[in-house]
Amino acid sequence: MSTTAPTGAPGPEAAARPARTAGARPAGYGLIRRGRGSFLLHRRSASAVLGLLVALALICVAYLSVGDSFVSPGRVVAVVFGGGTGADQLIVGTLREPRLVLGLLVGPAFGISGALVQTVARNPLASPDIIGISQGAGVVTVGALTFGVTSYTLLPYLSILGGLTAAALVYVFAWRGGLHATRFVLIGIGFSIALKSVITLLMTKGDVLVAQQAQVWMTGSLNGRGYDEAAPMAIALAVLTPAVLWAAYAQRTVSMDDDTATALGIRLNRVRLGLVLIGVVLASVATGAAGPVDFVALMAPQIARRMTGTAQIPLLTSALTGAVVVVLGDLLAKTLFSPTELPVGVLTAAVGAPYLIWLLIRRSGAGARAAGGK
């Protein structure tokens, strides 16, 4: 069937662009002029980013202030900018700041990863911890711990291998002349269950102390972590920054229906594979650094999308939302039941599990309404 548009009708490229008349701008956008150049800014997205940055800054100050010894926010700010007393520098700069830095890296990695996987799958239920990617990273990491590899600096690199292997298996089994979203999610859930069984088997075969260490890691925890674990995360994010910028652009093509994307000459399967690879690497290295912090990759992209009201999941807002969820979750985990510190994964799971149930009910309700309307 021909894809040529009738005379006077918009073609596929015009349909993919925001509708606007000559000299006008799309609804919800502001025009920013800089010299001879200008660009459009989505007002709601900009407000969401600004609000998240302010919230994250306040949460970080609270994170560095609260603990066994309280440090006032003014003294915290002084330490962050290189001042403060020796005692404040020890408490804030040495004991609390490294753990916070890791949280600020892990959260965005999970947020971006979840956004990319959900974009490719076109399903809000798809996330690295749901479709087996985090479990694949967990198998390799727990296996390494079982056989005596206890370096948290090395674990993030090993976890990438496990995550990529799990993603490749899911991708291959879900491929049937193309990547069908529902098949991708269902096969991923099957692999997730199978890989969790492998992790349990490895833990039963290992030493008791190693099994306890692996169990804490499997809940997702920042306890006792710091710059050694943050370094691989920072390297991964720095190396993948150009790829993430490309992904932000490529998302637009994946969000189109297959016929429109094909008509525009887009190699859709290659783009999807690239987005999945970026998401897998980010999720795997974050899992290796802090363990599988459950539901962050599931919640952050959907919260970000509702904040911005955009058609596609915004990567920057997802990253900031992931950072807020992880840092705030860890702050509550270490203070709510003080002096006992809970792993951050316990808090995110307590919030994420009901959210997942709500998503399932919402989607089943939407499906029932659609079926009733036919």
C-alpha positions in Angstrom: 0.0 0.0 0.0 1.4 3.4 -0.9 2.4 5.7 1.9 2.1 8.9 -0.3 -0.1 11.4 1.4 -3.0 12.9 -0.7 -2.7 16.5 -1.9 -3.1 18.9 1.0 -2.8 16.2 3.6 0.2 16.1 6.0 2.8 13.4 5.3 4.4 11.2 7.9 7.2 13.7 8.7 4.6 16.5 9.3 2.6 14.2 11.5 5.6 13.4 13.7 6.3 17.1 14.4 4.4 19.2 16.8 1.6 21.0 15.0 2.1 24.7 14.6 1.3 27.4 12.2 3.9 29.7 10.5 5.4 32.0 13.1 3.5 30.3 16.0 4.8 27.8 18.5 3.3 24.6 19.8 1.0 24.9 22.9 2.9 24.5 26.1 6.2 25.7 24.6 8.1 28.9 25.2 10.5 30.5 22.7 14.0 31.3 24.0 16.1 33.6 21.8 19.9 33.8 22.1 21.4 36.2 19.6 20.4 35.0 16.1 19.4 31.6 17.4 16.3 30.5 19.2 14.9 27.2 20.5 11.7 25.9 22.0 11.4 25.1 25.7 8.6 22.9 27.1 7.5 24.9 30.0 6.1 22.0 32.1 9.3 20.0 31.6 11.4 22.9 32.6 9.3 23.5 35.8 9.6 19.8 36.6 13.4 19.8 36.2 13.7 22.9 38.3 11.5 21.6 41.1 13.3 18.3 41.2 16.7 20.0 41.4 15.5 22.2 44.3 14.0 19.1 46.1 17.2 17.1 45.5 19.3 19.9 46.9 17.2 20.1 50.1 17.2 16.3 50.5 21.0 16.2 50.1 21.4 18.8 52.9 19.1 16.9 55.1 20.9 13.6 54.3 24.3 15.1 55.4 22.8 16.7 58.5 20.9 13.8 60.0 22.5 10.9 61.7 23.9 9.8 65.0 25.3 13.3 65.3 23.3 16.1 64.0 25.1 18.7 61.9 23.2 22.0 61.2 22.5 22.8 57.5 24.7 25.8 57.6 27.7 23.8 58.8 26.9 21.1 56.1 27.0 23.8 53.4 30.3 25.0 54.8 31.9 21.5 54.7 30.6 21.0 51.1 32.4 24.2 50.0 35.6 23.2 51.7 35.2 24.8 55.1 33.9 23.7 58.5 35.6 22.3 61.6 37.6 19.1 61.7 34.8 17.3 63.4 32.3 18.4 60.8 34.6 17.4 58.0 34.9 14.0 59.5 31.2 13.4 60.0 29.9 15.1 56.8 32.8 14.8 54.3 34.3 11.4 55.3 31.4 9.4 56.7 28.2 10.6 54.9 29.2 12.3 51.7 30.7 9.2 49.9 27.5 7.3 50.5 25.4 10.2 49.2 27.5 10.5 46.1 26.9 6.9 45.3 23.1 7.4 45.7 23.3 10.4 43.4 24.8 8.2 40.7 22.8 5.0 41.2 19.4 6.8 41.2 19.9 8.5 37.8 21.3 5.3 36.2 18.2 3.3 37.3 15.9 6.1 36.2 17.4 6.4 32.7 17.6 2.7 32.3 13.9 2.2 33.2 12.9 5.0 30.8 14.7 3.4 27.9 13.4 -0.1 28.5 9.9 1.2 28.9 10.2 3.2 25.7 11.3 0.2 23.7 8.7 -2.1 25.3 6.0 0.5 25.1 4.9 -0.8 28.5 5.0 1.0 31.9 5.4 -2.4 33.5 8.8 -3.0 31.8 11.8 -2.2 33.9 15.3 -3.9 34.4 14.2 -5.4 37.7 11.0 -6.8 36.2 12.3 -8.3 33.0 15.4 -10.1 34.4 18.2 -7.6 33.6 18.9 -6.9 37.3 18.6 -10.6 38.1 21.2 -11.4 35.4 23.6 -9.0 36.9 22.7 -10.5 40.3 23.6 -14.0 39.2 27.1 -13.0 38.2 27.6 -10.8 41.2 26.4 -13.4 43.8 28.4 -16.0 41.9 31.5 -13.9 42.3 30.8 -13.4 46.0 30.3 -17.1 46.4 33.7 -17.9 44.8 35.5 -15.3 46.9 35.5 -12.2 44.8 34.5 -9.6 47.4 35.8 -6.4 45.8 33.0 -3.9 45.5 35.1 -2.0 43.0 35.2 -5.0 40.7 31.5 -6.1 41.1 30.0 -3.4 38.9 32.1 -4.5 36.0 31.2 -8.1 36.5 27.5 -7.2 36.8 27.5 -5.7 33.3 28.4 -9.1 31.8 25.4 -10.7 33.6 23.0 -7.9 32.7 24.0 -8.0 29.0 23.7 -11.8 28.9 20.2 -11.8 30.4 19.1 -9.0 28.1 20.4 -10.8 25.1 18.5 -14.0 26.0 15.3 -12.1 26.6 15.7 -10.2 23.3 16.5 -13.4 21.3 13.5 -15.3 22.7 11.2 -12.3 22.3 12.2 -11.8 18.6 9.7 -13.1 16.1 10.4 -11.1 13.0 10.3 -8.0 15.2 10.2 -7.1 18.9 6.6 -7.4 20.2 6.2 -5.4 23.5 3.9 -7.9 25.3 6.1 -10.9 24.4 9.2 -9.0 25.5 7.8 -8.3 29.0 6.3 -11.7 29.5 9.5 -13.5 28.5 11.5 -11.1 30.6 9.4 -11.9 33.7 10.0 -15.6 33.0 13.7 -15.1 32.9 13.6 -13.0 36.1 11.9 -15.8 38.0 14.4 -18.4 36.7 17.4 -16.2 37.5 16.2 -15.6 41.0 16.2 -19.3 41.5 19.8 -19.5 40.3 20.7 -16.8 42.8 19.1 -18.7 45.7 21.0 -21.8 44.6 24.3 -20.0 44.6 23.6 -18.5 48.1 22.9 -22.0 49.5 26.1 -23.4 48.1 28.3 -20.6 49.5 29.8 -20.0 53.0 27.4 -18.7 55.6 29.1 -15.3 55.9 29.2 -14.9 52.1 25.5 -15.9 51.9 24.7 -13.2 54.5 26.8 -10.6 52.5 25.0 -11.6 49.3 21.6 -11.4 51.0 22.3 -7.8 52.1 23.5 -7.0 48.6 20.4 -8.5 47.0 18.1 -6.2 49.0 19.8 -3.2 47.5 21.9 -1.2 50.0 24.2 1.8 50.2 25.3 0.8 53.7 29.1 0.8 54.0 29.5 1.9 50.4 31.4 5.0 49.1 33.8 6.3 46.6 35.2 2.9 45.6 31.8 1.9 44.4 30.9 5.3 43.0 34.0 5.4 40.8 32.8 2.7 38.3 29.4 4.4 38.3 30.9 7.8 37.5 33.0 6.3 34.7 30.0 4.5 33.2 27.8 7.6 33.2 30.6 9.7 31.7 31.3 7.2 28.9 27.6 6.8 28.2 26.7 10.5 28.2 27.0 10.8 24.4 24.9 7.6 24.0 22.2 8.9 26.4 22.0 12.2 24.4 21.5 10.2 21.3 18.9 8.1 23.1 17.0 11.2 24.0 16.7 12.0 20.3 16.1 8.4 19.2 13.2 8.0 21.6 11.1 10.1 19.3 11.4 7.6 16.5 10.7 4.6 18.7 7.6 6.3 20.1 6.1 6.4 16.6 4.1 3.5 15.2 6.1 1.1 13.2 4.5 2.0 9.8 5.3 5.7 10.2 8.9 5.0 11.4 9.5 2.7 8.4 8.0 5.2 6.0 10.5 7.8 7.3 13.4 5.4 6.6 14.2 4.7 10.2 15.8 1.4 11.0 13.6 0.8 14.0 15.0 -2.5 15.2 18.6 -1.1 15.3 17.4 1.9 17.2 15.5 -0.3 19.7 18.6 -2.5 20.2 20.7 0.5 20.8 18.3 1.9 23.4 18.1 -1.5 25.2 21.9 -1.8 25.3 22.3 1.6 26.9 19.6 0.8 29.4 21.1 -2.6 30.2 24.6 -1.3 30.8 23.3 1.5 33.1 21.1 -0.9 35.1 23.8 -3.5 35.4 26.6 -1.2 36.6 24.1 0.4 39.1 23.1 -3.1 40.3 26.7 -4.1 40.8 27.4 -0.9 42.8 24.4 -0.9 45.1 22.5 -4.2 44.5 19.1 -4.4 42.8 17.4 -1.4 44.4 13.9 -2.7 43.4 11.2 -0.6 41.6 13.3 2.6 41.2 13.6 1.9 37.4 9.9 1.1 37.3 8.6 4.2 39.3 11.0 7.0 38.2 10.1 7.1 34.5 6.3 7.0 35.1 6.5 9.7 37.8 8.6 11.8 35.5 6.2 11.4 32.6 3.3 12.5 34.7 5.2 15.5 36.0 6.1 16.7 32.5 2.9 15.6 30.6 5.0 14.7 27.5 4.2 12.0 25.0 7.5 10.3 25.5 9.3 9.5 28.8 11.8 12.4 29.5 15.3 11.1 30.3 16.5 14.1 32.3 13.4 14.2 34.5 13.6 10.4 34.9 17.3 10.7 36.0 16.5 13.4 38.6 13.4 11.5 39.8 15.6 8.4 40.3 18.1 10.4 42.3 15.3 11.8 44.5 13.8 8.3 45.1 17.1 6.7 46.0 18.6 9.4 48.2 15.3 10.1 50.0 14.7 6.4 50.4 18.2 5.9 51.9 17.7 8.9 54.2 14.4 7.4 55.5 16.0 3.9 55.7 18.8 5.0 58.0 16.7 7.3 60.2 13.2 5.8 60.6 14.3 2.8 62.7 17.5 4.3 64.2 19.9 3.0 65.4 19.1 0.1 63.0 19.8 1.0 59.4 17.6 -0.7 56.8 18.8 -1.3 53.2 17.3 1.3 50.8 15.9 -1.5 48.7 13.5 -2.3 51.6 12.0 1.2 51.4 11.7 1.3 47.6 10.1 -2.1 47.6 7.6 -1.1 50.2 6.5 1.8 48.0 7.1 0.2 44.6 5.1 -3.0 45.2 1.8 -1.1 45.8 2.6 1.1 42.8 3.1 -2.0 40.6 -0.3 -3.3 41.8 -1.9 0.0 41.0 -0.4 0.0 37.5 -1.7 -3.6 36.9 -5.2 -2.6 38.0 -5.1 0.6 36.0 -4.0 -1.3 32.8 -6.6 -4.0 33.3 -9.3 -1.4 33.8 -8.3 0.4 30.7 -8.3 -2.9 28.7 -11.8 -3.7 30.0 -13.1 -0.3 29.0 -11.5 -0.6 25.5 -13.1 -4.1 25.1 -16.5 -2.8 26.2 -16.4 0.0 23.7 -16.0 -2.3 20.8 
